[in-house]
Amino acid sequence: MTRIALQPLTAEAFAPFGDVLDTSGAPDRIINQGLCGRFHDRAALDFGDGRAGISLFRAEPRQLPLVLDMVERHPEGSQAFIPMSEAPFLVVVAPDEGGTPGRPRAFLTQPGQGVNYHRGVWHGVLCPLSAPGLFAVVDRIGAGPNLEEHWFTEPYLIET
């Protein structure tokens, strides 16, 4: 089984796959009578036909090391995962190589970070590492298929 080392999630490393959602740096604007910093427009949402919707996901926690045997992508829209707790979670992405995923990369978020997968990016399933595994998800709501899955003939092992 091919091993994949876990790396910290940074905006630079994740840029080919999407956006890191966090409050790093100074806020873009101070609002609400000076009591709130707004970190403005942090994700490039991109949808085909349909509309943006907000759903809530509750996922069972996973453990490392993790066997990765499948990735998926959404050709009709981006997909943002915003944790509703301060717990880190596992993020897996893979470059597209002629319609199939290349070698996956694995990232560990910092508390408070979320991600927005760009439209059509191969990614792993939602992988919280602790309970409650509760996320707000912003993605495409619309008719027609928007999910492609790829099952690896040889799984990968993601480890710290």
N, C-alpha and C positions, 0 to 999 in steps of 0.2 A: 504494500500500500504506500503510495507516495505521500510524504509528509509535507504539511504546510505550516510554517511558523506564524504565529499570531503577532501582529504589529499594532502599535498605537494608531488610532484614527486621527489623521491630520487632513486639513483642507487640501494641501498640496498633493499628498499621496492618493487621495480619493477623487481628485478633480476629473480624471478621465471617466469616472463612473457616475458622478453626481455631486451633490452639495452637502457639506457638513453644516448642520444646524446647531448653532451654539451662540453663546453670548460673549465670545472672546473679543478683546479690544474695547474701545469706547463705544457707547451707544451712538447711533446715527442722529437721534433726536431725544430731547428730554421733554416729556409730556406730563399731563395730569398734575398740573401745578408744581412741576419740578420734582415729583416723587416717583417718576417711572422713566427708565431708559428704554427707548424703542430701538431694537436691532432690526432695521427695516429691510424687507424684501430679500430674505436670506435663501430662497429657493427658486429655481427656474421651473415652475410648473408648466407642463407641456401635454396637452390633450388633443387627440383627434376628435372625431365626433363624440358628443356626450358633454358632460359637465364635471366640474370638480365637486367632490363630496367628501365629507368627513365621517369616518367610521371609527368605532372603538374595537380594538382587538385585545383579547386576553389569551396569552400563549403560555403553555406549560414551560417551566424552566428546563434548560438543557445543561449538560455537564461537559467539561473538557477533560480529556481529549474527546473530539466529536468526529464521527464518521460522516463525511459529506458524500452522498451518493446522487444528489439531484440539485439542479439549479433551475430557476425559472426566469421568464422575462415577460414584460407587458408592452407589446408593440404599439398600443393605442394611447399610452399615457405614462407620465412619470408617477412615482409613488413615494410619498414621504412618510417616514416613521418617526413619531415624536413620543418619547417615553413619558409616561405620567408618574414616574418615580425617578429618584436620583441614581438608580442602579445602572451599572454598565451592561451592555449587551454585545453580542457577537454580530459582526457584519461581514458577509461573504459576497464577493463580486468576482466576475470573470470577464476578460475582454472577449469581444465577438471575433471569431475567426471563420469567416465565410459562412455564417449562419449557425455555427455551433460554438459553444463556449471554449475558450482557451484555458490555460492553467489558472485556477482560482487564486484569489488573494483573500486573506482573512485579517480583519481589523477588530480591535477591542475599543469600544467607545469609552470616553471619560464620563463620569456622572454628569447628567444634564445635556449631553450631546444627542442629537438625532441625525437622521440622514434623509436625503431625497435622492432616490435613484432616478437617473435620467431615463427618458422613454427608450425602451428597447434594450436596457442593460441587463445582462445575465446577473442574477443574484440568488443567494441562498434564502431559505425561509426564515421567518422571524425567530430569532434565537435569544430570548432573555436568559440570563445566567442565574437569576434569582427571582423569587416571587415578589410582587404579584404578576409581573409580565404584562402590565397594562399599557397600551399604546393608543394614541390618536393617530389615525392614518388618513392622509389626504391623497386621494387618487381618483381615477376616472370612473364615473357612473354613466353607463350607457349600454345600448343594445350591441349585440355582436360579440364575438370572441376577443378576449384581450389577455390570454394566458397561453404561453408556450412553456413546456417543461422539457428538460434534457436530463436523462438518466445516464450517469457515467458507467462505462463498462468496467472500469476499475475505480473504486471509490478512493477518496483522499482522506487523510487523517489530519485534522486540525488540532494543534497542540500549542501549549505556551512555550 
